[in-house]
Amino acid sequence: MFDQASKLKEYRVRVGHCEVSVRARDVQEALTVGRRKLGQELPRLYDIIRMLKPVRFQIDYVVASNSHPPAR
């Protein structure tokens, strides 16, 4: 059986001083999920977060201390 959860990686999505941790398959998905999560945490800024260009976000892969980076 194919396990989708094992393909997910942990990312930190940051814009300004706000950041959220998300689990996604790649950077593009991390940006999409991060936008949604930031919009939920900061509802008054939802419209601004939604309109920001992707270059305004800092997306970092988070390596867990007890695991190895994903194989390429």
VMD Tcl script that builds the backbone (N, CA, C; Angstrom):
set m [mol new atoms 216]
animate dup $m
set s [atomselect $m all]
$s set {name element resname resid chain x y z} {
  {N N MET 1 A 0.841 -1.193 0.000}
  {CA C MET 1 A 0.000 0.000 0.000}
  {C C MET 1 A 0.878 1.245 0.000}
  {N N PHE 2 A 0.486 2.246 -0.737}
  {CA C PHE 2 A 1.235 3.495 -0.856}
  {C C PHE 2 A 0.955 4.386 0.345}
  {N N ASP 3 A 2.003 4.842 1.006}
  {CA C ASP 3 A 1.847 5.643 2.217}
  {C C ASP 3 A 2.185 7.104 1.920}
  {N N GLN 4 A 1.169 7.952 1.813}
  {CA C GLN 4 A 1.357 9.375 1.505}
  {C C GLN 4 A 2.081 10.115 2.628}
  {N N ALA 5 A 1.806 9.765 3.880}
  {CA C ALA 5 A 2.378 10.476 5.012}
  {C C ALA 5 A 3.898 10.366 5.047}
  {N N SER 6 A 4.453 9.266 4.561}
  {CA C SER 6 A 5.904 9.103 4.593}
  {C C SER 6 A 6.601 10.021 3.600}
  {N N LYS 7 A 5.882 10.528 2.618}
  {CA C LYS 7 A 6.453 11.432 1.612}
  {C C LYS 7 A 6.473 12.883 2.073}
  {N N LEU 8 A 5.774 13.207 3.155}
  {CA C LEU 8 A 5.692 14.584 3.620}
  {C C LEU 8 A 6.969 14.984 4.362}
  {N N LYS 9 A 7.382 16.226 4.134}
  {CA C LYS 9 A 8.556 16.786 4.806}
  {C C LYS 9 A 8.107 17.983 5.635}
  {N N GLU 10 A 8.879 18.304 6.632}
  {CA C GLU 10 A 8.564 19.426 7.511}
  {C C GLU 10 A 9.232 20.689 6.962}
  {N N TYR 11 A 8.457 21.761 6.810}
  {CA C TYR 11 A 8.966 23.048 6.340}
  {C C TYR 11 A 8.566 24.136 7.320}
  {N N ARG 12 A 9.364 25.192 7.362}
  {CA C ARG 12 A 9.030 26.391 8.132}
  {C C ARG 12 A 8.770 27.492 7.109}
  {N N VAL 13 A 7.576 28.058 7.141}
  {CA C VAL 13 A 7.191 29.120 6.212}
  {C C VAL 13 A 7.121 30.414 7.011}
  {N N ARG 14 A 7.858 31.415 6.539}
  {CA C ARG 14 A 7.977 32.666 7.282}
  {C C ARG 14 A 7.718 33.850 6.369}
  {N N VAL 15 A 7.001 34.816 6.901}
  {CA C VAL 15 A 6.826 36.103 6.230}
  {C C VAL 15 A 6.889 37.158 7.329}
  {N N GLY 16 A 7.813 38.078 7.190}
  {CA C GLY 16 A 8.014 39.071 8.245}
  {C C GLY 16 A 8.462 38.394 9.525}
  {N N HIS 17 A 7.768 38.699 10.618}
  {CA C HIS 17 A 8.108 38.106 11.917}
  {C C HIS 17 A 7.238 36.898 12.247}
  {N N CYS 18 A 6.331 36.543 11.362}
  {CA C CYS 18 A 5.411 35.429 11.609}
  {C C CYS 18 A 5.890 34.186 10.874}
  {N N GLU 19 A 5.811 33.058 11.534}
  {CA C GLU 19 A 6.187 31.803 10.886}
  {C C GLU 19 A 5.284 30.670 11.365}
  {N N VAL 20 A 5.131 29.687 10.483}
  {CA C VAL 20 A 4.358 28.491 10.802}
  {C C VAL 20 A 5.131 27.277 10.316}
  {N N SER 21 A 4.883 26.151 10.947}
  {CA C SER 21 A 5.464 24.888 10.504}
  {C C SER 21 A 4.391 24.127 9.751}
  {N N VAL 22 A 4.779 23.571 8.603}
  {CA C VAL 22 A 3.831 22.815 7.787}
  {C C VAL 22 A 4.481 21.529 7.310}
  {N N ARG 23 A 3.648 20.561 6.962}
  {CA C ARG 23 A 4.127 19.313 6.362}
  {C C ARG 23 A 3.627 19.296 4.932}
  {N N ALA 24 A 4.566 19.108 3.993}
  {CA C ALA 24 A 4.216 19.147 2.576}
  {C C ALA 24 A 5.171 18.268 1.787}
  {N N ARG 25 A 4.791 17.981 0.529}
  {CA C ARG 25 A 5.632 17.154 -0.331}
  {C C ARG 25 A 6.790 17.937 -0.940}
  {N N ASP 26 A 6.585 19.235 -1.196}
  {CA C ASP 26 A 7.633 20.054 -1.820}
  {C C ASP 26 A 7.461 21.515 -1.404}
  {N N VAL 27 A 8.339 22.367 -1.922}
  {CA C VAL 27 A 8.338 23.780 -1.539}
  {C C VAL 27 A 7.058 24.475 -1.996}
  {N N GLN 28 A 6.581 24.167 -3.196}
  {CA C GLN 28 A 5.358 24.796 -3.703}
  {C C GLN 28 A 4.156 24.469 -2.813}
  {N N GLU 29 A 4.045 23.206 -2.439}
  {CA C GLU 29 A 2.943 22.818 -1.560}
  {C C GLU 29 A 3.112 23.456 -0.179}
  {N N ALA 30 A 4.348 23.569 0.301}
  {CA C ALA 30 A 4.613 24.215 1.592}
  {C C ALA 30 A 4.161 25.677 1.557}
  {N N LEU 31 A 4.391 26.357 0.439}
  {CA C LEU 31 A 3.953 27.748 0.295}
  {C C LEU 31 A 2.431 27.832 0.349}
  {N N THR 32 A 1.752 26.966 -0.360}
  {CA C THR 32 A 0.292 26.968 -0.388}
  {C C THR 32 A -0.292 26.692 0.997}
  {N N VAL 33 A 0.226 25.668 1.651}
  {CA C VAL 33 A -0.266 25.311 2.992}
  {C C VAL 33 A 0.109 26.399 3.997}
  {N N GLY 34 A 1.315 26.950 3.858}
  {CA C GLY 34 A 1.766 28.016 4.750}
  {C C GLY 34 A 0.905 29.262 4.638}
  {N N ARG 35 A 0.559 29.656 3.416}
  {CA C ARG 35 A -0.334 30.809 3.213}
  {C C ARG 35 A -1.666 30.580 3.931}
  {N N ARG 36 A -2.218 29.387 3.740}
  {CA C ARG 36 A -3.506 29.064 4.351}
  {C C ARG 36 A -3.410 29.124 5.883}
  {N N LYS 37 A -2.350 28.533 6.417}
  {CA C LYS 37 A -2.188 28.483 7.877}
  {C C LYS 37 A -1.937 29.884 8.451}
  {N N LEU 38 A -1.110 30.684 7.777}
  {CA C LEU 38 A -0.879 32.057 8.231}
  {C C LEU 38 A -2.175 32.869 8.176}
  {N N GLY 39 A -2.969 32.664 7.134}
  {CA C GLY 39 A -4.247 33.358 7.022}
  {C C GLY 39 A -5.210 32.988 8.137}
  {N N GLN 40 A -5.166 31.729 8.578}
  {CA C GLN 40 A -6.019 31.294 9.686}
  {C C GLN 40 A -5.544 31.881 11.009}
  {N N GLU 41 A -4.220 31.971 11.184}
  {CA C GLU 41 A -3.678 32.504 12.434}
  {C C GLU 41 A -3.778 34.029 12.507}
  {N N LEU 42 A -3.774 34.680 11.350}
  {CA C LEU 42 A -3.832 36.140 11.286}
  {C C LEU 42 A -4.993 36.559 10.378}
  {N N PRO 43 A -6.236 36.356 10.815}
  {CA C PRO 43 A -7.379 36.583 9.926}
  {C C PRO 43 A -7.496 38.009 9.397}
  {N N ARG 44 A -7.063 38.992 10.148}
  {CA C ARG 44 A -7.147 40.379 9.673}
  {C C ARG 44 A -6.177 40.655 8.530}
  {N N LEU 45 A -5.133 39.830 8.413}
  {CA C LEU 45 A -4.140 40.016 7.352}
  {C C LEU 45 A -4.323 39.014 6.215}
  {N N TYR 46 A -5.418 38.280 6.221}
  {CA C TYR 46 A -5.634 37.235 5.220}
  {C C TYR 46 A -5.503 37.758 3.788}
  {N N ASP 47 A -6.150 38.872 3.483}
  {CA C ASP 47 A -6.103 39.419 2.120}
  {C C ASP 47 A -4.681 39.792 1.716}
  {N N ILE 48 A -3.929 40.344 2.643}
  {CA C ILE 48 A -2.543 40.736 2.345}
  {C C ILE 48 A -1.680 39.502 2.141}
  {N N ILE 49 A -1.813 38.513 3.019}
  {CA C ILE 49 A -1.036 37.275 2.901}
  {C C ILE 49 A -1.343 36.581 1.582}
  {N N ARG 50 A -2.604 36.561 1.199}
  {CA C ARG 50 A -3.022 35.909 -0.047}
  {C C ARG 50 A -2.426 36.594 -1.272}
  {N N MET 51 A -2.255 37.925 -1.211}
  {CA C MET 51 A -1.772 38.679 -2.374}
  {C C MET 51 A -0.245 38.786 -2.458}
  {N N LEU 52 A 0.464 38.406 -1.401}
  {CA C LEU 52 A 1.927 38.513 -1.413}
  {C C LEU 52 A 2.539 37.634 -2.496}
  {N N LYS 53 A 3.594 38.131 -3.113}
  {CA C LYS 53 A 4.323 37.342 -4.109}
  {C C LYS 53 A 5.131 36.262 -3.390}
  {N N PRO 54 A 5.342 35.131 -4.041}
  {CA C PRO 54 A 6.084 34.024 -3.410}
  {C C PRO 54 A 7.474 34.406 -2.919}
  {N N VAL 55 A 8.125 35.371 -3.547}
  {CA C VAL 55 A 9.480 35.751 -3.129}
  {C C VAL 55 A 9.492 36.417 -1.757}
  {N N ARG 56 A 8.340 36.852 -1.270}
  {CA C ARG 56 A 8.259 37.493 0.048}
  {C C ARG 56 A 8.285 36.477 1.194}
  {N N PHE 57 A 8.085 35.207 0.870}
  {CA C PHE 57 A 8.072 34.152 1.876}
  {C C PHE 57 A 9.436 33.485 1.950}
  {N N GLN 58 A 9.848 33.154 3.158}
  {CA C GLN 58 A 11.065 32.375 3.357}
  {C C GLN 58 A 10.620 30.968 3.731}
  {N N ILE 59 A 11.034 29.997 2.933}
  {CA C ILE 59 A 10.626 28.611 3.161}
  {C C ILE 59 A 11.874 27.782 3.413}
  {N N ASP 60 A 11.954 27.180 4.594}
  {CA C ASP 60 A 13.117 26.387 4.985}
  {C C ASP 60 A 12.694 24.956 5.273}
  {N N TYR 61 A 13.501 24.025 4.801}
  {CA C TYR 61 A 13.302 22.615 5.122}
  {C C TYR 61 A 13.806 22.391 6.538}
  {N N VAL 62 A 13.013 21.749 7.370}
  {CA C VAL 62 A 13.384 21.498 8.763}
  {C C VAL 62 A 13.809 20.034 8.882}
  {N N VAL 63 A 15.028 19.823 9.318}
  {CA C VAL 63 A 15.540 18.479 9.500}
  {C C VAL 63 A 15.346 18.094 10.956}
  {N N ALA 64 A 14.615 17.028 11.189}
  {CA C ALA 64 A 14.426 16.535 12.553}
  {C C ALA 64 A 15.735 15.975 13.059}
  {N N SER 65 A 16.034 16.174 14.322}
  {CA C SER 65 A 17.319 15.736 14.878}
  {C C SER 65 A 17.471 14.215 14.896}
  {N N ASN 66 A 16.359 13.502 14.899}
  {CA C ASN 66 A 16.437 12.038 14.962}
  {C C ASN 66 A 16.161 11.355 13.618}
  {N N SER 67 A 16.171 12.128 12.543}
  {CA C SER 67 A 15.915 11.519 11.231}
  {C C SER 67 A 16.958 11.997 10.225}
  {N N HIS 68 A 16.954 11.357 9.091}
  {CA C HIS 68 A 17.872 11.697 8.011}
  {C C HIS 68 A 17.135 12.528 6.982}
  {N N PRO 69 A 17.853 13.385 6.224}
  {CA C PRO 69 A 17.170 14.144 5.178}
  {C C PRO 69 A 16.570 13.217 4.142}
  {N N PRO 70 A 15.542 13.651 3.446}
  {CA C PRO 70 A 14.896 12.768 2.473}
  {C C PRO 70 A 15.839 12.388 1.340}
  {N N ALA 71 A 15.723 11.174 0.894}
  {CA C ALA 71 A 16.560 10.685 -0.230}
  {C C ALA 71 A 16.081 11.319 -1.527}
  {N N ARG 72 A 17.007 11.609 -2.399}
  {CA C ARG 72 A 16.645 12.217 -3.693}
  {C C ARG 72 A 16.659 11.210 -4.775}
}
mol reanalyze $m
mol bondsrecalc $m
mol representation Tube
mol addrep $m
